[in-house]
Amino acid sequence: MLSKRFIPRFIPRVVPIGVLALALGACGQSNEKRAVAACEKAIAAKLAGKGFDLDQKDMLAKAKADGDNVIALNSSVVFDKSLPSESKQTFDCRVQFDPKNPSAEPAVQALQFTW
């Protein structure tokens, strides 16, 4: 059992850490991460029924602001990963955020594959 003398020393150390964790959790996802998720969703819809793989870290690293409320990114999609028929294609994706409703899902303005 904890002594009464231990608790006052314990609380000042733990409370700031808990408050910081709650504050960081409330921040949510960055717009870049939200743009990557929107592009992934659009690619999955366009390539439905095909085996493909996306590199989220690469997509996130290449996400850049492209005007007001727009994020553009380019990366590559790998088809049939680890198979003899494996191939890669690059793509460009542009995502727009609604400034009037920042929490709304961003809209994919353009998705273009370089075949």
C-alpha positions as CSV (number, residue, x, y, z in Angstrom):
1,M,0.0,0.0,0.0
2,L,1.2,3.5,-0.8
3,S,2.1,5.8,2.1
4,K,0.6,9.2,2.3
5,R,4.0,10.7,2.0
6,F,4.6,9.0,-1.4
7,I,1.4,10.2,-3.0
8,P,2.1,14.0,-2.9
9,R,5.5,13.4,-4.6
10,F,4.0,11.1,-7.1
11,I,1.2,13.3,-8.4
12,P,3.3,16.3,-9.6
13,R,5.3,13.9,-11.7
14,V,2.4,11.9,-13.3
15,V,-0.2,14.6,-13.8
16,P,1.8,16.7,-16.4
17,I,2.6,13.5,-18.4
18,G,-1.1,12.6,-18.4
19,V,-2.1,16.1,-19.5
20,L,0.5,16.1,-22.3
21,A,-0.7,12.7,-23.5
22,L,-4.3,13.9,-23.6
23,A,-3.4,17.1,-25.4
24,L,-1.4,15.2,-28.1
25,G,-4.2,12.7,-28.5
26,A,-6.7,15.5,-29.1
27,C,-4.6,16.9,-32.0
28,G,-5.8,14.1,-34.3
29,Q,-4.3,13.4,-37.6
30,S,-2.3,16.0,-39.6
31,N,-3.7,17.2,-42.9
32,E,-0.8,15.3,-44.7
33,K,-1.9,12.0,-43.0
34,R,-5.5,12.7,-43.9
35,A,-4.5,13.4,-47.5
36,V,-2.6,10.1,-47.7
37,A,-5.7,8.3,-46.4
38,A,-7.9,10.0,-48.9
39,C,-5.5,9.1,-51.8
40,E,-5.3,5.5,-50.6
41,K,-9.1,5.2,-50.6
42,A,-9.3,6.6,-54.1
43,I,-6.6,4.3,-55.4
44,A,-8.3,1.3,-53.7
45,A,-11.6,2.2,-55.5
46,K,-9.9,2.7,-58.8
47,L,-7.9,-0.6,-58.6
48,A,-10.6,-2.7,-57.0
49,G,-10.0,-6.4,-57.7
50,K,-6.2,-6.0,-58.3
51,G,-3.4,-6.9,-56.0
52,F,-1.4,-3.8,-55.1
53,D,0.7,-2.3,-52.3
54,L,1.2,1.3,-51.2
55,D,4.0,2.8,-49.1
56,Q,2.3,5.1,-46.6
57,K,5.6,6.4,-45.3
58,D,6.8,7.4,-48.8
59,M,3.4,9.0,-49.6
60,L,3.6,11.0,-46.4
61,A,7.2,12.1,-47.0
62,K,6.2,13.4,-50.4
63,A,3.0,15.2,-49.4
64,K,3.4,18.9,-50.0
65,A,1.1,21.9,-49.8
66,D,0.0,23.0,-53.2
67,G,-2.0,26.2,-52.8
68,D,-4.8,27.0,-50.4
69,N,-6.2,24.0,-48.6
70,V,-4.6,21.6,-51.2
71,I,-2.1,18.9,-50.6
72,A,-0.4,17.1,-53.5
73,L,1.6,13.9,-53.3
74,N,3.2,11.4,-55.6
75,S,4.5,8.0,-55.0
76,S,4.3,4.6,-56.6
77,V,1.9,1.6,-56.4
78,V,3.4,-1.9,-56.6
79,F,1.3,-4.5,-58.3
80,D,1.7,-8.2,-57.5
81,K,4.4,-7.5,-54.9
82,S,7.0,-10.3,-54.4
83,L,5.7,-12.2,-57.5
84,P,7.5,-12.7,-60.8
85,S,5.0,-10.3,-62.4
86,E,5.7,-7.5,-59.9
87,S,5.5,-4.0,-61.5
88,K,5.5,-0.4,-60.3
89,Q,3.6,2.6,-61.5
90,T,3.9,6.1,-60.2
91,F,0.8,8.3,-59.4
92,D,0.0,11.8,-58.6
93,C,-2.8,12.7,-56.2
94,R,-4.3,16.1,-55.2
95,V,-6.5,16.5,-52.2
96,Q,-8.5,19.5,-51.2
97,F,-9.7,20.4,-47.7
98,D,-12.9,22.3,-47.0
99,P,-11.9,25.5,-45.1
100,K,-15.5,25.9,-43.9
101,N,-15.5,22.4,-42.4
102,P,-11.9,21.5,-41.5
103,S,-12.9,18.2,-39.9
104,A,-14.7,16.9,-43.1
105,E,-13.0,14.2,-45.1
106,P,-10.8,15.8,-47.8
107,A,-11.9,15.5,-51.4
108,V,-9.6,14.0,-54.0
109,Q,-9.4,16.5,-56.9
110,A,-7.2,14.5,-59.1
111,L,-5.7,11.0,-59.3
112,Q,-3.5,10.2,-62.2
113,F,-1.4,7.1,-62.9
114,T,1.7,7.3,-65.1
115,W,1.4,4.1,-67.1
